[in-house]
Amino acid sequence: MVTFTASMATNIEVTSVDQFEGSTITALYRAAIGPIGRSYYLPVFSRFEDAGKAGLSWNWAAGLLTLNWLVFRQLWGAALAYAGALMITILMVFGIGRLLFQLPQEAEVALLVVFGLLSLVLPGFYGNALLHAHIRKKMANALRTTATLSEACAV
């Protein structure tokens, strides 16, 4: 199981996934990742496993196409949170912010640039850690509910 710390990096707790040798974990990762992006994610996740935690690493797809990437990787909760955060930010700057704070146009533009950069940089750096945590949960669940490795990979 993976837990998030305050720094947004993940610490890996010992689970049923950790009881298998490397080739078994690699087979589970291959099945969980799917055919698209496997050559990118396997070395990244291997580094995370070797370090014992998921750290920062840049993911161009997560950074530039965040919502599409989250939906494609079936990270539904994160996709909903991201879309909600974007909508709230836009409403705060252009809706409520205009009425309450009466910011000059330059300040509004500066806020949008800052929030825009954050909406690219944060998912870009933490996307792999988020996907790694999601996949480890899927792998642990598959191992809990199946009897063999091939069944777990199919799940």
C-alpha positions in Angstrom: 0.0 0.0 0.0 1.2 3.5 -0.6 0.7 6.5 1.6 1.2 10.1 0.8 3.4 12.2 3.1 3.2 15.9 3.5 5.9 16.4 0.8 3.7 14.6 -1.7 6.3 11.9 -2.2 5.2 8.4 -1.4 6.5 6.0 1.2 6.0 2.4 0.3 4.8 0.1 3.1 5.4 -3.6 2.9 2.4 -5.3 1.2 1.8 -8.5 -0.6 3.4 -6.9 -3.7 6.7 -6.6 -1.8 6.8 -10.3 -1.1 7.6 -11.3 -4.7 10.9 -11.2 -6.5 11.6 -8.6 -9.2 10.5 -10.5 -12.2 7.0 -11.1 -10.7 6.7 -7.4 -9.8 7.8 -6.5 -13.3 5.1 -8.8 -14.7 2.5 -7.2 -12.5 3.7 -3.7 -13.5 3.6 -4.7 -17.2 0.0 -5.8 -16.9 -1.1 -2.8 -14.8 0.5 -0.2 -17.1 -0.7 -1.7 -20.3 1.0 -1.5 -23.7 1.1 2.3 -24.0 4.0 3.9 -22.2 5.4 0.6 -20.8 8.9 1.4 -21.9 8.7 4.7 -20.1 7.1 3.7 -16.9 8.9 0.4 -16.1 12.3 2.0 -15.5 10.7 4.9 -13.5 8.8 2.5 -11.3 11.9 0.3 -11.0 13.8 3.3 -9.7 10.9 4.0 -7.2 11.1 0.4 -6.0 14.9 0.5 -5.6 14.6 3.7 -3.6 11.8 2.4 -1.5 9.7 5.5 -2.3 8.3 7.3 -5.2 10.0 10.6 -5.7 10.0 13.5 -8.2 10.3 12.7 -11.8 9.1 14.6 -14.8 6.3 13.3 -17.0 5.6 15.3 -20.1 2.1 13.9 -20.7 1.1 14.5 -17.1 2.5 18.1 -17.2 1.2 19.2 -20.6 -2.0 17.2 -21.0 -2.9 16.7 -17.4 -6.6 16.0 -17.5 -6.3 13.8 -20.6 -3.5 11.9 -19.0 -5.4 11.4 -15.7 -8.5 10.1 -17.5 -6.4 7.9 -19.8 -4.6 6.4 -16.8 -8.0 6.0 -15.0 -7.0 8.2 -12.1 -10.6 9.4 -11.7 -10.4 11.0 -8.3 -7.3 13.0 -9.3 -9.0 14.0 -12.5 -12.0 15.3 -10.7 -9.9 17.1 -8.1 -7.7 18.7 -10.9 -10.8 19.8 -12.9 -12.4 21.2 -9.8 -9.3 23.1 -8.8 -9.0 24.7 -12.2 -12.6 25.7 -12.2 -12.4 27.1 -8.7 -9.2 29.0 -9.5 -10.7 30.6 -12.6 -13.9 31.5 -10.7 -11.9 33.0 -7.8 -9.7 35.1 -10.1 -12.3 36.2 -12.6 -15.6 35.9 -10.7 -15.4 36.5 -6.9 -11.9 38.0 -7.1 -13.0 40.8 -9.5 -16.0 41.6 -7.3 -14.3 41.5 -3.9 -10.7 42.5 -4.6 -11.1 44.6 -7.7 -7.6 43.6 -8.8 -6.0 45.5 -11.7 -5.9 43.6 -15.0 -2.1 43.1 -14.7 -2.6 41.3 -11.3 -5.3 39.1 -12.8 -2.9 38.1 -15.6 -0.1 37.5 -13.2 -2.3 35.3 -11.1 -3.4 33.3 -14.1 0.2 32.9 -15.2 1.2 31.6 -11.8 -1.8 29.3 -11.5 -1.2 28.1 -15.1 2.4 27.3 -14.4 1.4 25.5 -11.2 -1.2 23.5 -13.1 1.6 22.3 -15.5 4.5 21.9 -13.1 2.9 20.1 -10.2 1.3 17.3 -12.3 4.4 17.0 -14.3 6.6 16.4 -11.3 4.1 14.3 -9.2 2.3 12.4 -12.0 4.6 9.4 -12.0 4.3 9.1 -8.2 0.5 9.4 -8.4 0.3 6.7 -11.0 2.8 4.5 -9.1 0.6 4.7 -6.0 -2.5 3.9 -8.0 -0.9 0.9 -9.8 0.5 -0.5 -6.5 -3.0 -0.4 -5.0 -4.3 -2.2 -8.1 -1.5 -4.8 -7.9 -2.1 -5.4 -4.2 -5.8 -5.9 -4.8 -5.2 -8.3 -7.7 -2.8 -10.4 -5.5 -5.4 -10.4 -2.7 -8.2 -11.6 -4.9 -6.5 -14.1 -7.1 -4.6 -17.4 -6.6 -2.0 -17.2 -9.4 0.3 -14.6 -11.0 -1.4 -15.0 -14.4 -4.8 -14.4 -12.8 -3.4 -11.3 -11.0 -1.9 -10.0 -14.2 -5.3 -10.5 -16.0 -7.1 -8.6 -13.2 
